[in-house]
Structure formats: C-alpha cells, structure tokens
C-alpha cells in the first residue's frame, strides 16, 4: 500500500527546495488549491495594478541594455536556465502534478519540454539569420536584419502551467527581450518556482540587467494591464477562445503584436487501412491523457464503417478499465480535473450529448474517500449519431465523441466543420488519403498528423492553430521571428543614386 501524501506539506517542501520564499505564497490574498486533494495549498500575494505597471516599466528599462548583449551571449543565459531546470526537474515536475493534477510522467514531461526548448533556443541564439536579397540597382546591397522587439508579455493557462512560459521565455530571451509573465490564477505556484529557477541561472550568468524576467501574480485585470500597456510590444496569450476574443482586439487597437494560442476541438479519422492497434494506443493517450485537459486533446473521432465494430468496442473497454487516481500516490493514467467547474461543464456536455442521441459510457465521478473537493472522473466515450450539439465545441474534460463515416470527402468536410483549428490526425497505412489529409483541401488545422495522435507535440515544430485557435505560432521552426522586428537595409556603395523602378528625379 502506498503512503498517503499530505499535499499541503508536500507543496511547502517542494517550494522550499525550489527556492521560493514563503513570503510570496503564504499569507496572501489569493488562495490556490491542488486538484489532487481539493485543499488549499497556498495563499499568494497578488500585485496591485500600479505595481504591475511599474514592473512593465522596469522590464522596458531592462530591454534597453539586454538588446545590446550579443545574441550568443544571451543564449548562454538560456543554457544556464536549461542546466537549472535539469537539476530541478523532479521537484518542479512533482509541483506541476500537485498544482495541475498531471500524472507523474506528464509532470516530468512538461519540465522536459522546458529543457528541450532551452536547448533549441541556445542553438537559435547563433542562428537569428536575415536574408541578403538581390537588388535591381547596381552598386547596392539589400539585406534584412532582425532586432530585439521589446517587452514580451506572457499570459498562460492552467493546463501547461510552466511549459508555455518556457516556450516564450527561452525564445524571447535569446531574441533580446525581457519577459513579464501573468500565469493562470489556478497555477501560480509553479510560475513562482520557474521564476526562482531562472533567477538562479541569472545569478550564475552574472551580467543580466535587473527585471529581465518577472511574474505578476493576479487575476484577469492584471492580464489586462499587460495587454493595454504601451511598453509591452508582444503579448503571447494562451487560454480559451473567450479570452482570445477579449485580448486580440485590445492588442490590435494599439497595434501591438499578439501570439494567440486558444482552444481546440481536435479530431482524428480512422480509415479502413488503419493499423487498429496503433490507432487504439494513439487515441487513448490523445483523448484521456492529462484527463482530457490539453488544448490538443482528441475530442472527435470519425471511424470508417468498415472498421467501426472492430475498433469502438475495444476503445470502450479501454475507457471502462483505464486507471483513474491520485497522481502522487498511484500510477493511474488519469488524474483529476482541475476543479468543480470543470466537472460541471463535463456533466452539462454529457447531458446535452444524450439529448442529441448520444450513447455515453463513463463520465461518472470517481470518489476518493475524504477528498470531497477533488474531482476525479472516469473518462467518457460517447457514440454519436452525427456531429451536433456539444460535439461542435471544446469542453475541457475527457470526453471523446465517436462517429461513423462512409465517405472520405464528406468526413474531411465534417472534420473541418468546427470553429477551432488546432490539431488533427489520420490513421491509415496507404498513401492517398493520408497525403490528401495533409494537402490544401485536407485538414484545416495548424497541426496535421499521420498515424500519431493529436497531442504530444515536440518543441522543434511551430505550434499553434487556425481559425478560433487564434493563428499564433510559438516554440520551434521560425516562430522566433514573432519575437523580433525585421529591418530591411539597403546600402549604396556606388557613386551614383539610381532610383528603384526607373524613377527619375533630377534637380
Ligand atoms: P482561460 O482563458 O480561462 O485563462 C487563461 C489565462 O488568461 C489566465 O491566465 C487568465 O487569467 C487570463 N485571462 C483570461 N481573460 C483575460 C482577459 N480578458 N485579459 C487578460 N487575461 C485574461 O483558460 P484556462 O481555463 O486556464 O485554460 C484552458 C483553455 O486554454 C482551453 O480552452 C485550452 O484549449 C486553451 N489552451 C490552449 C493552448 C494552445 O496552445 N492553443 C494551450 C493550452 C491551453
């Protein structure tokens, strides 16, 4: 039998070990809870509006000197951050499990993702390339130069409480920008721990300006200060489409840049030639992993009628048998929902699916004795007669809607007939339909996969989605360009002044 973990004590132990002073997380005005036990584990001190504005102004000061530090040297700071994260992986991963309810391997995996992006950014710090461009004028040279942009504001969601910050911070720092972070009010302890880890790296680095990285603990209004402040050049905001709808226009109003990483309603298609064993594994991880609380969680599944009766009973069985439990005490594959609201939203969606003719397996609360305010649920699989009602929207909970399809063209149209456009998968072993799925008239998502699930992206690719997912891209590939400003430079090394397009202007 495993020992019962005292979640409150364990939180305090980890925060002490990670170097977060008690002053900032106890005795404050913002209670924070662990979904593992439902109990309050901290009371954080929130910043005032005036202090938040001051922090942004201080970051702007830091920008003035950080932008002049050569990029490979800035990379050295991020290399040290990666080092510190390696040393803290176990503790920070466990704190992620406590605060977001992730199972152990996913908590550790989230910290690994932070390490990976640091490695990526260190390499990037020597590769912030611009192009040299052929000019039409003799004796001229045209090129582009990438310069640091300014203060980067990060607003993050509860479900990736630390990785999203690192995707932004590692890139922003090598690109020459300070970072001001407003974490989710549900997961600010892990944010304070990440900041403490970065501060250790900054101390080792020795030459960083003060206020290069700051955390603003608070609710939405503090996020709004980041959004509206003229000294914040870019806001990278991760969260619901509702949040993006408020934040996007406000940023556009002042012509600030935005990276919006919003909700998803991700689908998979299982074709007649699919390897069903492989599909089963990918579907179960994609749909039930992180208790259905990933932006890339698989929520809609279209199965060809010829394989429906082979796959769906196996899937249903997996749903009935998957282990649900406390991530600190068991090796269960499904941890808790973040809170009561998430549970209620799930129940509402299931009731509405039933009303649309859906047949529901699972979805019931799994009670943990003595932990009445923790919300553990058995993931739900719902066979739907068609894509309607709650299937069209993201419910941030482990619900997989399964539908039968007959015709490939029609299923592609159904696949794309939702407002979100984040991630998608197709399962099949021959080429034509897979290539079609990846083509211009295939999946309309930012992420389209073949024979792997919708979730679990690597940091090397650009991450983000289309339509109501917001259009932003962060992490790998050339996502760094959003964190810099591009200048086109033309140099005339001749002794004449030819004008472009043959214009003459002789005085
Ligand atoms: P949420 O929208 O409730 O909150 C996200 C963050 O936005 C929080 O820090 C919150 O304080 C802040 N916020 C909310 N309204 C704001 C406003 N008007 N101005 C400024 N800040 C504001 O989201 P959540 O419940 O924490 O996270 C779940 C959602 O996030 C899901 O929809 C999920 O799909 C999405 N998500 C998307 C991605 C992605 O990369 N596309 C990644 C993770 C989560």
Boltz pocket constraint, residues with backbone or C-beta under 6 A from the ligand:
constraints:
  - pocket:
      binder: B
      contacts: [[A, 155], [A, 156], [A, 157], [A, 158], [A, 159], [A, 160], [A, 182], [A, 183], [A, 184], [A, 185], [A, 218], [A, 219], [A, 220], [A, 222], [A, 223], [A, 224], [A, 227], [A, 238], [A, 239], [A, 240], [A, 241], [A, 242], [A, 243], [A, 246], [A, 247], [A, 260], [A, 261], [A, 262], [A, 263], [A, 264], [A, 294], [A, 295], [A, 296], [A, 394], [A, 396], [A, 422], [A, 464], [A, 465], [A, 469]]
      max_distance: 6.0
